[in-house]
Amino acid sequence: MEEDIFKTIAAPAEGLFKSKGSRFLSFAFPVASEEEAKGNLTRLKAKYHDARHHCFAWVMGRKKEQFRSSDDREPSGTAGKPILGQIHSSGLTNIEVVVVRYFGGTLLGTGGLIEAYREASRDALAHATVIEKTENSVFLLSYPYIHMNEVLKLVKDEKAEILSSQYDEEGQTEVSIRMSRAGSFLERARRINGLHIHIKS
């Protein structure tokens, strides 16, 4: 796999696991930031406000370098960790899994809880559509109108995506390009007279 490609899910997905009367509702979401992950959790807590626990884990970054999990008052290591383990096993990133537990009246024990949160997470991931995405860099290009055709040719040749265009006193085009092509793109862009490049991300 190329260095700037990662796997995530295309859309939210749901799963379910039942054990001794307890129900474990699982939800997988594609996410791009911790704020987005927190928003998903907040909405689920509001919707399933009568549930006993709302446990979660998320992983972000192409190299999966950012991650977090929570047992939400379950015994330590019995919920967040198995959820996180399923995400790591799937090879996915930029993903959050939340498992909502309705207590059925019978204690499951440490092993039972680990199994329940693992299997609930696995079920949500099994229902998700996996896609490949690229890690991109975003540049804002400012240039005199006389060089517009050169800029547009560069964008086309390097397979960059135009995010927005604006034409006032000069042309401004915001583009997104795969990190593996960013070096080549910048090298060619610097040859265009009067073109100013602002790195946005």
Protein Blocks (a to p, Z undefined) as FASTA:
>chain_A
ZZkbccddfbdcdddddeehiacdddddddfbfklmmmmmmmmmmmmmmbmbdcdddded
jklpaccddeehpaehilmmmmmmmmmmnopahiacddddddehiaebjmlmmmmmmmmm
mmmmmmpccddddddddddddddfklmmmmmmmmmmnopacfbdcdffbccddddddfkl
mmmmmmmmmmpghiacddfZZ
